[in-house]
Amino acid sequence: MLSNHSQRLAAIALTGRVLGVLYRQHPQNQAAAPLYTALADPSWAEQWPVQSPALAEIAQRMAEGLEYAREPLSEAYQRLFIGPYALPAAPWGSVYLDKENVLFGDSMLELRQWMRENGIAHQLEQNEPEDHIGTLLMLAAWLAERGHQQRVDELLAWHLLPWAGRFLELFSEKAVHPFYQGLGDFTRLTLAGWREALLVPVTRKELYY
């Protein structure tokens, strides 16, 4: 359980940025290199703000996955997040929340409207949808860093948590790579910790994927 408000926001700021980088940044991106170096030593789990008995095993699995001989990490990232073939688990919310399983669906437009109403401007390359799992994790971190507790809770309860569980279930199941299987479990554990202290009820939405 993340105790008081300031500790909770600090934890979301740290954990959201770490997880966001792992989903958004290619492993060969130089800016992400220090993070992957840190993950190679599974003792980081002892300091993670959201604790669980399963975390040490997940950290070990991710560390071993960094040197997975059957598929280099960069190739796995390409397969899981870029293509060219169909992605095993689409990382965009509207794929799960729209009956047609499309990008830029109604749920993404609702997220964009919420961002406008709250004065949140987010620049993405190539007109990419804002409801990418990594983008939302980093946005939660950005809001937490600025002390916007109400906006953090709204983002999580309305725009991330309603579909993230389904994505992470598929992602862990279909990643076929120890690092990314561990990342899915790691993210699920962390989001459960975030959810415990939510002051806004998580919206129930029908999932179509």
C-alpha positions in Angstrom: 0.0 0.0 0.0 1.3 3.4 -0.9 0.7 5.5 2.2 0.3 9.2 2.2 -0.4 11.5 -0.8 3.1 12.8 -1.3 4.7 9.3 -1.0 2.1 7.9 -3.4 2.8 10.6 -6.0 6.5 10.2 -5.7 6.1 6.5 -6.2 3.9 7.0 -9.3 6.4 9.5 -10.7 9.3 7.0 -10.4 7.5 3.8 -11.4 5.5 5.4 -14.2 8.6 6.8 -15.8 10.5 3.6 -15.6 7.7 1.5 -17.0 6.9 4.1 -19.6 10.4 4.0 -21.0 10.4 0.2 -21.2 7.2 0.3 -23.3 8.0 3.4 -25.4 11.8 3.4 -25.9 13.6 1.0 -28.1 16.2 -1.0 -26.1 19.0 0.4 -28.3 18.0 4.0 -27.5 21.0 5.6 -25.7 18.7 7.5 -23.3 17.3 4.2 -22.0 20.7 2.5 -21.6 21.2 3.3 -17.9 17.8 1.8 -17.1 18.6 -1.5 -18.8 22.0 -1.6 -17.0 20.2 -1.2 -13.7 17.7 -3.9 -14.5 20.6 -6.4 -15.1 21.1 -6.5 -11.3 17.8 -8.0 -9.9 18.5 -6.5 -6.5 16.7 -3.3 -7.7 13.5 -5.1 -6.7 14.3 -4.5 -3.0 13.9 -0.7 -3.6 10.9 -0.8 -5.8 8.1 1.4 -4.2 5.4 -1.2 -4.8 6.4 -4.4 -3.1 5.1 -8.0 -3.5 6.4 -11.5 -2.7 6.6 -12.2 -6.5 8.8 -9.2 -7.3 12.2 -10.8 -6.7 11.4 -13.7 -9.1 10.1 -11.2 -11.7 13.3 -9.2 -11.4 15.4 -12.3 -11.8 13.4 -13.3 -14.9 13.8 -9.9 -16.5 17.5 -9.8 -15.8 18.0 -13.2 -17.4 15.8 -12.0 -20.3 18.3 -9.2 -21.1 20.7 -12.0 -22.3 18.1 -14.3 -23.8 19.9 -16.2 -26.6 16.9 -17.2 -28.6 15.9 -13.7 -29.5 17.8 -10.4 -28.8 15.9 -7.9 -26.8 15.9 -5.4 -29.7 14.3 -7.9 -32.0 11.7 -8.8 -29.4 10.8 -5.1 -29.0 10.4 -4.8 -32.8 8.1 -7.8 -32.9 6.0 -6.7 -29.9 5.6 -3.0 -30.5 6.5 -2.1 -34.1 5.9 -4.9 -36.5 5.7 -5.2 -39.5 3.5 -8.2 -38.6 0.4 -8.0 -36.4 1.4 -7.2 -32.8 0.7 -10.1 -30.3 -0.9 -7.6 -27.9 -1.9 -4.1 -29.2 -0.6 -1.5 -26.7 -3.4 1.1 -27.5 -6.5 1.4 -25.3 -9.1 1.9 -28.0 -8.3 -1.5 -29.6 -9.8 -3.0 -26.4 -12.5 -0.5 -25.8 -13.9 0.0 -29.3 -16.3 -2.5 -30.9 -14.3 -2.3 -34.1 -10.9 -2.7 -32.3 -9.6 0.4 -34.1 -6.9 3.0 -33.3 -8.2 6.5 -32.7 -11.5 5.0 -31.4 -14.0 6.8 -29.2 -12.1 6.1 -26.0 -9.0 7.7 -27.4 -11.0 10.8 -28.4 -12.4 10.9 -24.8 -8.8 10.8 -23.5 -7.8 13.6 -25.9 -10.8 15.7 -24.8 -9.8 15.2 -21.1 -6.3 16.3 -21.9 -7.5 19.4 -23.6 -9.9 20.3 -20.7 -6.9 19.9 -18.3 -4.5 21.9 -20.4 -2.3 18.9 -21.1 -0.4 19.1 -24.4 1.4 16.0 -25.4 3.4 15.9 -28.7 3.7 12.5 -30.4 5.4 11.6 -33.6 3.4 10.7 -36.7 0.0 11.5 -35.2 0.3 8.4 -33.0 -2.7 7.8 -30.6 -2.2 9.1 -27.1 -3.6 5.9 -25.5 -0.5 3.8 -25.9 0.3 2.0 -22.6 3.8 3.5 -22.4 2.5 7.1 -23.1 -0.1 6.8 -20.4 2.3 5.5 -17.9 4.7 8.4 -18.6 1.8 10.9 -18.5 0.8 9.6 -15.1 4.4 10.1 -14.0 4.5 13.6 -15.4 1.3 14.6 -13.6 2.5 13.0 -10.3 5.8 15.0 -10.6 3.7 18.1 -10.6 1.6 17.2 -7.7 -1.7 16.8 -9.7 -3.2 14.1 -7.6 -6.8 14.5 -8.9 -5.6 14.4 -12.5 -3.5 11.3 -11.8 -6.5 9.5 -10.3 -8.7 10.5 -13.2 -6.2 9.4 -15.8 -5.8 6.0 -14.1 -9.5 5.4 -13.3 -11.0 6.6 -16.6 -8.3 6.1 -19.2 -5.8 3.4 -18.2 -7.0 0.9 -15.7 -10.2 0.0 -17.4 -8.3 -1.8 -20.2 -4.7 -2.2 -18.9 -5.4 -5.5 -17.2 -6.6 -7.1 -20.5 -3.6 -5.8 -22.4 -1.1 -7.1 -19.7 -2.8 -10.5 -19.7 -2.4 -10.9 -23.4 1.1 -9.3 -23.4 2.5 -11.7 -20.7 0.8 -14.6 -22.5 2.0 -13.9 -26.0 5.4 -12.1 -25.5 7.3 -15.4 -25.7 10.4 -13.7 -24.2 11.4 -13.8 -20.5 12.1 -10.1 -20.2 8.8 -9.0 -21.7 6.8 -11.7 -19.9 8.3 -10.4 -16.7 7.6 -6.8 -17.7 3.9 -7.7 -18.1 3.8 -9.2 -14.7 5.9 -6.4 -13.2 3.5 -3.8 -14.7 0.4 -5.6 -13.4 1.9 -5.7 -9.9 2.8 -2.0 -10.0 -0.6 -0.9 -11.3 -2.3 -2.9 -8.5 -0.3 -0.9 -6.0 -1.3 2.3 -7.7 -5.0 1.3 -7.7 -5.1 0.6 -3.9 -4.9 4.3 -3.1 -7.2 5.6 -5.8 -9.7 8.2 -4.7 -11.7 7.9 -8.0 -13.6 4.7 -8.7 -12.2 2.8 -11.7 -14.8 3.1 -14.6 -16.2 -0.2 -15.7 -16.0 -0.5 -19.5 -16.8 -3.3 -21.8 -13.8 -4.9 -23.5 -14.0 -6.1 -27.1 -10.5 -7.7 -27.5 
